[in-house]
Amino acid sequence: MGGDHGPESVVPAALRFLGERQDRRLILVGREEAIRAYLPGSARSDERIEIRHASEEVGMDELPSKALRGKKDSSMRVAIDLVKQGEADACVSAGNTGALMATARFVLKTLPHIDRPAIITAIPALKGQTHMLDLGANVDCSAEHLFQFAVMGSELVRAVQDVRSPRVGLLNIGAEEIKGNDQVRAAHELLVASSLNYVGYVEGDDIYIGDVDVVVSDGFVGNVALKASEGVAKLIAQMLKRRFKRTLLSRVSGLLALPVLRGFRDEVDPRRYNGASLLGLRGIVIKSHGGADAVAFEHALRIADQEVRSRVIARIEREVENHLGEARALLAGPARVSA
């Protein structure tokens, strides 16, 4: 029921998804009458679609603490409870990000050895796509938190992108080892000593070049980088429109360039990258953009399906346990013996 459009985009997205995935099943959670209003007659008898009524919904501007304590029958809470109870393999929501993270963390808990969940998503790059985390869940992070993010991000990409040894970069203000704050430099040391395919520091422009598969940062920097990128994309689109409409000649040029422009638009279409994973939880939770239409929300459903089939949770749990032993041994430093 959350997001800017609610069932208006979620229900058509569900039908599109089931049209491509004949062996999948969806539970639509929310006010039953609102959901049924968007279900065509043929879909109402589809055994792959189940409606689970929830009497409440979380507002997009609602405080996460209020939603967590006061709305236990919200569509968001009921959907996450279904994952906790094993009735669903994943939860996809376009609702309030803070409330989703707080509720998911409270209900599902974090995986062993993971201190904080992180938000990760794919970003278009020259050579495919780059996965970046954290994108806003954690403003202040220690070196060990950044190391945990690197392990989780690497394993996610290895699972869903079938990349044998994902290249991991740590976002910094320069590539030199002396650059960065204390947390970033300490995380760098942990990553250098690990068995991850760590390529070193990367800068903001490296996110879009495609020479790295995973970019790691704290949530403050990651969210600013993501929002700045979205703003630049909108700026370019508006400037191109303005230029092509200035004169008759520019309008004709625009018509000639239309196939190229449409191809460019499709390649960077944010709907193709909709769906951010809340990594580090004991269940799969995907955050869709609040303004997602049916096409974008269907993509978020595909991401959830892909993570379920790839057994991402089990793989991350295993790899985190393997790698964090290395990190903690390094953090402890050499043993000191007195005589």
Residue, then its C-alpha position, 0 to 999 in steps of 0.5 A: m500500500g506504500g509508495d506514491h501509487g500503491p496498488e495502482s502500480v503494484v498490481p499491474a507489476a505483479l501481473r506482468f511478473l507472473g506472465e513471465r514467471q509461470d512457476r512463481r507465486l505472489i502474495l499481495v498485502g494490503r487493503e483487500e478492496a483496494i487490491r481487488a479494484y486493480l485485479p482483472g476478473s481473470a486474475r482473481s481466480d489465478e491460484r498463484i495470486e493470494i491477497r493478504h488483508a492488512s488494515e493499516e498502511v505506513g505514510m511516506d513521511e511517517l516516523p519509522s519509530k511510530a510505524l514500528r510501534g503503532k502499526k503492527d497491521s500495516s501492509m509493510r509489517v505484515a509482508i515482512d512478518l510473512v518472510k519471518q514466518g517462512e510463508a514468503d521468500a522475499c518482501v518487496s515494498a515501495g513504501n517509506t524507506g526508514a520504516l522499511m529498514a527499521t521494521a525489517r531489522f526489528v522483525l528479521k534481525t541481522l545475520p550472524h557477525i553483521d552489525r548493520p544492514a546496508i542498502i545496495t543497488a545497481i547503477p548503469a556504467l560504461k561496461g555494464q553496471t556497478h553495485m554500490l552500498d551503503l546508500g543511506a541506511n548507515v550515516d556513521c560507519s566504522a572500518e569494520h562496518l565498511f569491511q562487512f559491506a564489502v563482503m556482502g556486496s561482493e557475494l551478492v554480485r557473485a551470486v546474481q551476476d555470476v561474476r567469479s571474483p567481483r572487483v571491490g573498490l572503496l570510495n574515497i576523495g583520491a586514489e592515494e593511500i594518504k587520502g581519506n578519513d580515519q575510518v576509510r583508511a582503516a577499512h582500506e587496511l582490512l580490505v588489503a589484508s583480506s582475500l577479496n578482490y580488492v582493487g583499492y580506492v576509487e573516486g566518484d567518476d569510477i562508479y560509472i566507468g565500469d572497472v569495478d563491480v562493487v563500490v563501498s562507502d558509508g550511507f551518508v556519502g553513498n546517498v549523496a552520490l546517488k542523489a547527485s547522479e539522479g540530478v545530473a541525469k535529469l539535468i542532461a535530459q532537460m537540457l537536451k530537450r531544450r536544445f532540440k526545441r530552440t529552432l526549426l533546424s534543431r527540431v529537425s535534427g532532433l527528429l533525425a537523432l530520435p532513434v539514438l536518443r531513444g536508445f540512450r534513454d532506454e539504456v539509462d532508464p532508471r526503471r531498469y535499475n529499480g530495486a535496492s536490496l537491504l543486505g545483512l538481514r535474515g531474509i530478503v527485502i527489496k526497496s522499490h523507489g516510491g514513485a515506481d510505475a508498473v515497469a519499475f516495480e516489476h523490475a524490483l520483483r525480478i531482483a527479489d526472485q533472482e536473490v531467492r533463486s541464488r540463495v543470497i542469504a546463505r551465501i552471504e552468511r557463509e562468506v561473512e563468517n569466513h572473511l570476518g575472522e581475517a578482519r578481527a585478527l587484524l584488528a586485534g593486532p599482534a599478541r603482546v606477551s609479558a615476561 
